[in-house]
Amino acid sequence: MMGIQKFNPFKTDHQDFPSVVIPLADAPAHPLSEKADKESDQGSDRASSSENGAAGSNDSTHLTLEALRAEVEADITSATHDSAYDRKSKVINRALQDIGMGRYQWELFFLCGFGWTADNLWLQGVALTLTPISYEFGISSTEVRFTTCALFLGLCIGASFWGVASDIVGRRLAFNATLFLAGTFGLAAGGGPTWIGTCALFSCLGLGIGGNLPVDGALFLEFLPFVSGNLLTMLSVWWPVGQLIGSLLAWAFIPNFSCSSHEGCTKENNMGWRYLVLTLGAITFVMFILRFFVFHLYESPKYLLSRGRQEEAVNSIHGIAHRNGVKTWLTNEILNEIGGHAEVHEKETGLSYSQIVGRFFSKFSMERIAPLFSNKRMGWNTVLLWFCWATIGMGYPLFNAFLPQYLSQSGGTTNSNYTTYRNYAITSIVGLPGSFLACWTVELKYIGRKGTMAISTMITGVLLFCFTASTNSDIQLLCSCLEAFFQNIMYGVLFAYTPETFPAPNRGTGTGISSCLNRITGLCAPLVAIYAGDANPNAPIYASGALILASFVAMCFLPIETRGRQAL
């Protein structure tokens, strides 16, 4: 259990943990990576490497400064940058690897999961309010879909802003601020006086929610030992939890406290959607409180290094070791020996704001994108994968963001609020196990990542067309339940597969562009639903099914399978 922190959350960390520090000679040595071994073989024979204390030597049972330096040199040769900051970052990576997976990382896993939960909680939460909002403010059932467009606008801006801001103001502030903004504006949206005002508040809410996935994912990865890096993909398990919470709360509030039509609908007799939004805002704010006041988050050591705050970076590593109940060999002296003394290389170690922003945008330069097309196989895989993210980014909200509206008209008649939100809750419950099943099927021989992803995507697309093929409400409910189940498998594997296919030096670029394409096409989805839905109510669902099936075809041609392989 997480205990109440003994630190002031508004202050930086200066507490020392001298009891966790051990001599470097007491740390066990481990082999260099296969690539580093090959480079060592090309540069010198194994005898000379052994004499110099290289980490790849079989005779070495303890870590030495020479071995650590050799390991850093081997890593730097394949990196884009070579500076004091980069060399010291490699040392910190090794220190985290030796500390291993422990209590601190598992607590952080749950708290980062809050961000993923909040993301889908509000995506679905806003979708669940569309019908009662249209009744109260006299908006048509198609025009009210601009509410979702307003949310996605905030999501797009938030995702871009917080990615840069976390490199400037720090991971800890961004990590907490995203949920604070979401909770604050979520509570405010519950009192929206007009439709335009409510949309504006939802956009502001999206500014916070949009930063959750990029900030939480990056933060979690920076505290993970390399061998546990696959836990980053497990964060997707939290995604359907948000939909489940939102659907159950909507079922409790909206049928009991909402108008049944436009006629005579006022704020006083249509409080259901407000109760829902206020509750979601309260839940989000509680998540923020748990993050900020209960759990003590150490600032990212790599961020501290980038600001020239080396001593704080070392203290952060010591704090993690203390929380995990283990020892660490990392000291200021070792960092200085490998990367240069801080007082001599202060300007080189600490990056300016312009350098930080420049490094961020350099991820999207041709220099960083070119390696994603280094050969025909990699280039083909990159293009197809980006296509999948773009098509699914539009196809997913075209159906899910307006599912309560579709369910209210299922069977060719207007269903009661109780039936609509009950069916939506059932759909969410049935879809939840999909993410857990995906964690098992991706490791099956002859199926793997590609097979699981392609099969689930194909079934999802087919079920979308089946949803429109029948006018029986029970059959439509069955289709929506099965669609949610296979859709969660599809998304879960896509989140796992994407970073695995890109080489490590360019992984941020590849996944960043994937996420960007997903958000941009998601912003366009409400516009398609509004204007296509006027001509044919089922047109958005047809478009969603076609886009999902298009991504299935692309998945069939993906040339890279990552099952049983270590990430590049």
N, C-alpha and C positions, 0 to 999 in steps of 0.2 A: 504494500500500500504506500501511496505517496504521502509523506508527512508535510505539515505546514513548514514552509521554508524559513530558515533562520536568517535570511538575507533581506536587505531592503531592495525591492525589485526595481527601484528607480536609480540605483547606484551601480557603478561598474564593479567587477570582481577584483578584490585585492587580497583575499584570504589565502594564506599559504597552507600547504599540506606537506610539510617536510617528511612526515612519516611514510609517505607513499613512494619516496624516491629511493631507488637502488642504484648501485654502480653499474655502468654500462657493461662491465665484464660479467656481471651476473645475469644479463639478459641472454636468452638462447638465440643462436643464429638460425637463419632459415635461408633456403636457396633463393637465388635470383630467379626472376621469371625466365621462361624458355627463351624469350627474345634476348634478354640480357645475356644469357649464357652463350647464345650464338654470337652476339657482338663481342663478348669477351674472348671467345675462341678465335674470332677473326683478327682481333687486335694483339693477342698474346696467347702463349700456350698455358695450359692449366698449371704447369709447375710454377711459372712465374706468378700466376694469380694466387696460388696457394702461399707462396713466399710473402706476397704483399698482404696476406690476410683477407683476400676477397671473400665475399659472403657465399659464393658458390662452392667453396672448398669443402670437401667431405671431412677434412681434418679439423675444421673449426667447429667447436661445440658451444662457443660463446660469441656474442657479438663484440666486434671491435670497431674502433673509430675508422680504421682503414676500410673495413668491410662495409660499413655504413656509407662511407664516401663513395666507394665503388658502386654500391647499389643506386645511390642518387645519380651518379654520372651516367649509369646505364639507362635510367629513366629519362634523364634530361635529353639524351640523344634523340628520343622519339617525340619530344614535346615541342610545342610551337614557340614557347618563350623560355629564355634562360637568364634568370636574374637571381639576386639574393632571395627575393620573395619566393620564386619558384623552387629553388633548392631547399629552402627551409620548409616549404609546404610538403615536399617529398619526405622530409624527416618526420613531420607531424603525421603524415599518412602511415609511416612505419610504426610510430608510437601508438596510434589508434589500433593498428593491426595487432600489436602485442598486448594491448589492454584487453582486446576482445569484446565480444557481445556480452553485455551485462545489464544490471538493473537500470542504469541511466538510459540506455538505448531502448529498452522495452517500455519504460515510462514514456519516452519520447514518441515511440511508435503509436501509443494510444492517443497522445495529445495531437500528433500530426493527423491521426485518423479523424479527429474533430473537424479539421479543415476539409477533408474529403466528404465527411458526413454533411457539413454545413453547405457545401457546394451543391449537392443534389437535393438537400433539404429545401433550399430556396428555389432551385429550378422547378421542383415539383410543387412547392408551396405556392408560388405565384400562379402556376397553371391551375391549381385547385381553387383559386379565388376569381377566376375570369367570369364565370356565370353569375355569381352574386354581385360582382362589381358592375356587370352590364345591367343588371336589374336596378341597382340603386342609383346609378348615374345616368340611366337612360341611353346606354350605348348599345349598338347592335352587336350580335354575337360574333361577327367577323371583325368589326372595327375595334372591339375590346382586345383583340390579339396584339394590338400595338403595345399593350401593357408588357407583354413578354419581350417585345422588341426593345422597350426601354431598359429592361433588366439586362438583356444581352449587350446593349451599348455600354452599360456600366461594367459588365464582365470583361469586355474587350479592352477597355481603357485600364481597368484594374490589373489585368494580367500583364499588360505592357509596363505600367507604371511601377508596380511593386517589384518586378524583376530587376529593374535598375535601382530602385530605392533601397532594396535590401543590400546592395553592394555599396551604397553611399552612407546610409544611416545605421546599418548593421542588421544582422539577421534577427536578433532578439526583438528589436523594436518593430520590425515588419511582421514578424511572427505573431506578436500580440496585437498590433494595430489592425490587422485585417479582420479578426473576429470582433474587435471592439467597434469598428465602424459598422460591420454587418449587424451586430446586436443593437447598437444605438439607432441606426436608421431603420432597422426592422421594427423596433418598438415604436418609432415615430410613424412608420407607414401604417400602423394599426389605427392611427387617428387621422388618416388622410382626409382632408375636407372636400376635395374635388378629385375627379378622375385624373386631371393633369397633374395635380399636386401629388397624388398617390404614385403616378408613373415616375415623377421626378424623384420621389423618395426611394422607389425601387431601383432607379438608376444609381443613386448614391449608395444604396445597399450593395449593388453589384460591384462598386469600386472596391469594397472590402472583400467580398466573396471571390472576385476575380483573381485576387492575389494569393488565395489559399493554396491552390495546387502547385504553382511554380515556387512559391516561397517555402511551403512545408516540405515539398519533395527535395529541394536543394538543401535545406537545412538538415533534414534527416540523413541524406546521403553524406554530408560532411562530417557527421558524427559516427558513421558506420565503419566498422572494419571491412576491408575489401572482401573477405570471404563471406560476409553476411550481406553483401550488396543486393542480393536478390530479394531481400526483405522490402526493398523499395517498391517492388511490384506488388507485394501483398497489401500495400495501402489501398489498392482498388477494392478490397473486400469491404471497406467502410462506405463505399459509394452507394450501394443499394440500401444500406441502413438509413440513410437520409430520406430516401423515398418512402420507406416503411413507416418511419416516424411521422412524416408529413401526412401520409394517407390515413393513418389511424386517427390522428388529431382532427383532420378534416371530416372524417366520418362522425366523430363525436360532436363537433361544433356546428358545421354548416347545415345538416338536415334539421337540426333542432332550433336554430336561431337565424333562419334565413327566409327571405321571400320566396314564393313559388313562381312568381312571374313579375313582369314590369309594373303591372297595375298596382297602384297604391304602395309601392315599395319605398320606404324611407329608411334613414339611418337607424331609427329606433327599433324597427322590426326586421332589420337585416344586419345584425351584429355578428353573425356567425363567422364571416370572413375576417372581421376585425379581431375576434377572439383567436382565430387561427394564427393570424400574422403576429399578434401580440405574444402568443405562446411560443411561436417559432423564434421571435426576437428574444424572449426571455431565455429560451434554451441556448441560443447562440451566445447570449451574454454570460450565462453560467459557464459555458465552455471557455470564454475569455477569462473569467475569474479563476477557473481551475488552472489555466495556463499561467496566469500572471502572478497570482498570490499563493497558490498551493505548490506548484512545481517550480523549482528553481532551474531556469534554463541558463546554462553557461553560453556566453557569446561564442560564436564560431571562431575557432583558433585561426582559420585562414583569413577571415575578415580582419581580425585583430592584427595579423601579420601585414595585411595590405595597408593598414593605417599606421604601421611602424610601431605598434604596441606589442612588442615581442614578449615582454615579461608577463603581460596579461594573457597572452596566448598560451604560454607555458603553464600559468596558473589554471587556465581552463582545462588543460589536459590533466593536470594534477587533480582537479576537482572531479573529473569524470572517473579517474582511477579510484579516488576515495569513495565515490558513490558506488562503484562496482566492487569495492573491497579487494582491489588488486594493487600491484606495484607498477611503477613506470620508471624508465631510465632517462626520460627527457629532461634536459636542463637548458638554461640559457647558454651555458658554456658549449654544450654540444651543438646547438643551433649556430652559434658563432663560428665554431670550427668548420662546420660544413658550408654555411652560407655567407660567412663574413661577419665581422663584429658590427653590432648595431650602430655604435657611435661613429664608425668609419663609413658604413654604407647606409646611413639613415635615409638619404634621399632615394637610394635604390630599393631599399626594403619597403618603405612607406610609399604607396602610390597616391598621386594626386587625384582629385575628383575627375579631372579631364582624362587621366589615364584609366580610371575605373570605368567611366562611361565608354571610353574608347575600346577597352577590352571587351565590354559587353557587346557593343555593336560590331566588333571585329568577328564575333561569332557568326555574323550574317554576311561577312565579306566573302568575295570569291576565293580568297586564300583559305578560308575555313570550309566553304561549301565544296570546293574542288575535290578534296579527298573522298567525299561521299560519292563521287563519280570517277574514282581512281581506276576502275576497270569496268568492263561491260556488265559483269555480274552485280557488282556493288551499285553501279548507276541504275540498272534496271530495277533492282530491289528498292532503291531510294525513291524513284519516281512512282512506283506502284504503291509504296507505303504512304507517301504523301497524298496520293490520289484517294486511298482508303480513308485517311483521316479527314479529307475534305468532304467526301461524299457522305460518310457517316456523320460528320459534324452537322450537315444539313438534314440528313434523313432521320436522325434520332429525334430532334425537337419537333420536326414536322408531325410526328405521331405522338410522342410522349408529352410535349408541352401543351397539347390540346386534347389529351386523352379524356379528361373529365367531360369535355364538351361532346366528344364522340360517344362516350358511354351514356350520356344523358339522352341521346337520340337513338340509341341502339334498339333494334327491333322495329324501327320505322315509326316509333311513337316517342313522345316526350316522357321520360321516366321521372319519378319523384327524386328529390334530392337524396333521400335515404338510400334508394336503390343505386343511384349513381355513385355515391361516395362509398357505399358498401362494396360495390363491384370494383372500385378503384383500390380499396384496401385489400381485397382478395387478390387482385392482380399483383400488388406489391409483395404480399406475403409469399405467393407462389414463386415470384421471381427471385427472391432472396437466396435460395440455395444454389442458384446458377453460378455465382462467383466462387463458391466453395468447391463445386464440382470441377470448375475450370482448373483449380490448383492441382487436381488429381489427373485429369485427362491429358494435360500438357506433357506429362512425363511418360505416357503410354507409347510403347514402340509402334511404329508404323502410323501413328497419329500425330503426336507431338504438338508443337505450337501451331504450325500452319494448318494441320488437319483439323484440330479443334476449332481454330478461328474460322476457317472456311466453312466447315459444316454448320456451325452455329449461326454464321452470317446468312448462309443460304436458307436455313430453316426460318430465321427471323424474317427475311424478305418474303418468303412464300406465305407465312402466317399473316403478314400485313395485307396481302391480297385476299386471303381467306376471310379476314375480318370484314371486308367490304362485299364479299360474295354472298353472304347470308344476311337475312333480315331477322333471324332468330336471335333474341337477346342472349340466350344461354350459350349459343354457339359463339357469338361475338365475345362473350366473357371468357369462354374457353380459349379462343384465339389470343385474346389480350394477355391472358395468364401465361400461355406457352410462349408467346412473343417476349414477354418480360423475362422469362426464365432463360431462353437462349440468347437474348440480347445482353444479359449480364455476363454470360459466358463470353460472348463476342468482345465486349468492351474490356473485360478483365484480362483476356489474353492479349488484346491489342496493346493495352498499357504495359504488359510484361514483355511482349515481343519487340516493340519498337526500340527501346534503349539497347537491347541485346544485339541488334543487328548492326548498329553503328560503332565504328572504332572509338575507343575511349577519348582520344584527343579531340574528336569532332562530335562526340555524343550529345553535348549540349546544343550544338548547332542543329543537328538532325531532329532531335526531339523538340527543340524550341520552335522550329519551322512547322513541325507537325501540329503542335498545340496552337500555333498562330492560325494556320489554315482551318483548324477545327472551330476556333472561335469566330473567325470571319464568316465562314459559311453558316455557322449557327446564327449569326446576326441576320443573315438574309432569310433564314427559314420562316420567321413570322411574316415577312413581306410576301413570300410565296403562298403561305397559308391564307393570308387576308385576300389577296387578289384572285388566286385560283379557287378559293373556297366560295367566292361569290357565284362563279359559274357552275360549280359542281361541289357539293359538300364533301364528296369522297376524293376530290382531286388531290388534296394534300397527302392523303394516305397512299394514293396511287404513286405520287411522286416519291414519298418516303420509301415505299417498297421497291421502286425502280432504282433509287439511289443505293439502297442496301444491297440489292442484287448486283448492281454494277461493282460495288466494292468486293462482293464475293468472287466475281470473275477475276478481278485484279489479284485477289489473294491466291487464286489457283495458279497464277503465274509467278508468284514470289519465289525467287531462286534460292533463298537462304533459309535453312531450318536450324534453329538454335537449341533444340533439345539435346541434352547431354554434352553441350559445348560451353566452355567458359567464354564470357563476353570478351570481345576483341580488345 
